[in-house]
């Protein structure tokens, strides 16, 4: 896969980060942050030419061992996301903010790993968030 699709996935990842910054509910911020990390990981995996249904996080860890700890971290966050989306687990504002910061850092690492241009530093204003509607 060429640079174009990977760059498009990175742009989607950055948009998910912007959505997370704007989210007023912790669960929405958490999910958007997880989306950002998944799209960034998908960009790296896709750039390596991997296709077909495979679990993203173990695949990322195999392809980019230097990102293995990130893969483990976001694999756990993906489990928490499923619980949040099924309303089996509540996410605190702190958890959502922590995941947002981690996702933003991870997107930067993936961008560098791909040799892609960094986005112009966007100034995001973190919306005040609450745990529930």
C-alpha positions as CSV (number, residue, x, y, z in Angstrom):
1,X,0.0,0.0,0.0
2,X,1.3,3.4,-0.8
3,X,1.8,6.5,1.2
4,X,-1.6,7.9,0.2
5,X,-3.8,5.5,2.1
6,X,-1.5,5.6,5.1
7,X,-1.6,9.4,5.1
8,X,-5.4,9.3,4.8
9,X,-5.6,7.0,7.8
10,X,-3.3,9.3,9.8
11,X,-5.6,12.3,8.9
12,X,-8.6,10.3,10.1
13,X,-6.7,9.6,13.3
14,X,-6.0,13.3,13.8
15,X,-9.6,14.1,13.2
16,X,-10.5,11.5,15.9
17,X,-8.2,13.3,18.2
18,X,-9.9,16.6,17.5
19,X,-13.3,14.9,18.1
20,X,-11.9,13.6,21.4
21,X,-10.8,17.1,22.5
22,X,-14.3,18.5,21.7
23,X,-16.2,15.7,23.4
24,X,-18.1,16.7,26.5
25,X,-18.9,13.2,27.7
26,X,-16.0,11.1,29.1
27,X,-17.2,8.0,27.2
28,X,-17.3,9.8,23.9
29,X,-13.8,11.2,24.5
30,X,-12.6,7.7,25.4
31,X,-14.1,6.1,22.3
32,X,-12.8,8.9,20.0
33,X,-9.3,8.5,21.5
34,X,-9.4,4.8,20.9
35,X,-10.5,5.4,17.3
36,X,-7.5,7.7,16.9
37,X,-5.1,5.0,18.1
38,X,-6.7,2.3,15.9
39,X,-6.5,4.4,12.8
40,X,-2.9,5.3,13.4
41,X,-2.0,1.7,14.0
42,X,-4.0,0.7,10.8
43,X,-1.9,3.2,8.9
44,X,1.3,1.6,9.9
45,X,0.0,-2.0,9.4
46,X,-1.4,-1.0,6.0
47,X,1.8,0.6,4.9
48,X,3.5,-2.7,5.5
49,X,1.1,-4.3,3.0
50,X,-0.9,-6.4,5.5
51,X,-4.5,-7.1,4.4
52,X,-7.2,-9.4,5.6
53,X,-8.9,-9.8,8.9
54,X,-6.4,-10.0,11.7
55,X,-6.3,-8.6,15.2
56,X,-4.7,-5.2,14.8
57,X,-2.8,-4.9,18.1
58,X,-0.9,-8.2,17.9
59,X,-0.1,-7.5,14.3
60,X,1.2,-4.1,15.1
61,X,3.4,-5.6,17.9
62,X,4.8,-8.1,15.4
63,X,5.4,-5.6,12.6
64,X,6.8,-2.8,14.8
65,X,8.2,-4.4,18.0
66,X,9.3,-0.9,19.2
67,X,5.6,-0.1,19.5
68,X,4.8,-3.3,21.3
69,X,4.1,-1.7,24.7
70,X,1.7,0.7,22.9
71,X,0.0,-2.2,21.2
72,X,-0.5,-3.9,24.6
73,X,-1.8,-0.6,26.1
74,X,-4.3,0.0,23.3
75,X,-5.4,-3.6,23.2
76,X,-6.5,-3.3,26.8
77,X,-8.1,0.1,26.0
78,X,-10.1,-1.7,23.2
79,X,-11.5,-4.1,25.7
80,X,-12.5,-1.3,28.0
81,X,-14.0,0.5,25.0
82,X,-16.3,-2.5,24.3
83,X,-17.4,-2.4,28.0
84,X,-18.0,1.3,27.8
85,X,-20.0,1.0,24.6
86,X,-22.1,-1.8,26.0
87,X,-22.7,0.3,29.2
88,X,-21.0,-2.5,31.3
89,X,-18.3,0.0,32.4
90,X,-18.2,3.7,33.2
91,X,-15.3,5.7,32.2
92,X,-14.1,8.6,34.3
93,X,-13.1,12.0,32.9
94,X,-9.5,11.2,34.1
95,X,-9.4,7.9,32.2
96,X,-10.7,9.6,29.1
97,X,-8.2,12.4,29.3
98,X,-5.4,10.0,30.0
99,X,-6.3,7.9,26.9
100,X,-6.5,11.1,24.8
101,X,-3.0,12.1,25.8
102,X,-1.7,8.6,25.1
103,X,-3.4,8.4,21.8
104,X,-2.0,11.8,20.8
105,X,1.5,10.6,21.7
106,X,1.0,7.3,19.9
107,X,-0.2,9.1,16.7
108,X,3.0,11.1,16.8
109,X,5.1,7.9,17.1
110,X,3.4,6.3,14.2
111,X,3.7,9.4,12.1
112,X,7.5,9.4,12.7
113,X,7.7,5.7,12.1
114,X,6.1,6.1,8.7
115,X,8.3,9.0,7.8
116,X,5.1,11.0,7.2
117,X,4.9,14.8,7.6
118,X,3.8,15.9,11.0
119,X,0.6,17.9,11.1
120,X,0.9,21.5,11.8
121,X,0.6,21.8,15.6
122,X,-3.1,22.1,16.1
123,X,-4.2,24.0,19.1
124,X,-7.0,22.0,20.7
125,X,-9.0,23.3,23.5
126,X,-10.0,20.5,25.8
127,X,-13.8,20.7,26.4
128,X,-15.0,20.4,29.9
129,X,-16.2,16.9,30.3
130,X,-18.5,15.0,32.6
131,X,-19.0,11.3,33.1
132,X,-22.6,10.9,32.1
133,X,-25.3,12.8,30.2
